Amino acid sequence: MDTQRLAGGVGQPCRIALPSQPGSGATWYVDSSATPLRVTLERTDDQEGARRRGSQIFLVVGEAPGDYELRFVLKRAWESQVRNSRRVVFQVRGNGRRGLSS
């Protein structure tokens, strides 16, 4: 499983872009239920062409300082098989320190 590390301040939005293949029926899902993070799908970008590639862009906002782990899985809603997965370690810093985002 690939791991990505992000850091940001409390309330500071960070974006995560995950590769997708439009038309395949597969989409990224995230399990963030046990963390003080807000994760929302901001948009899906598609490229034109026969072998279209795209990306799903998620917005992550930390609500409390600490280190948190998110797990994203790429799968079709009607299947249990996971096609890909990503682990994201997100460090949320207190308001007194500036964070990094990517």
Buried (B, 14 or more C-beta within 10 A) or exposed (E): EEEBEBBBBBEBEBEBBBEBBBEEEBBBBBEBEEBBBEBEEBEEEEEEEEEEEBBBBBBBBBEEBBEBBBEBBBBEEEEEEEEBBBEBEBBBBEEEEEBEEE
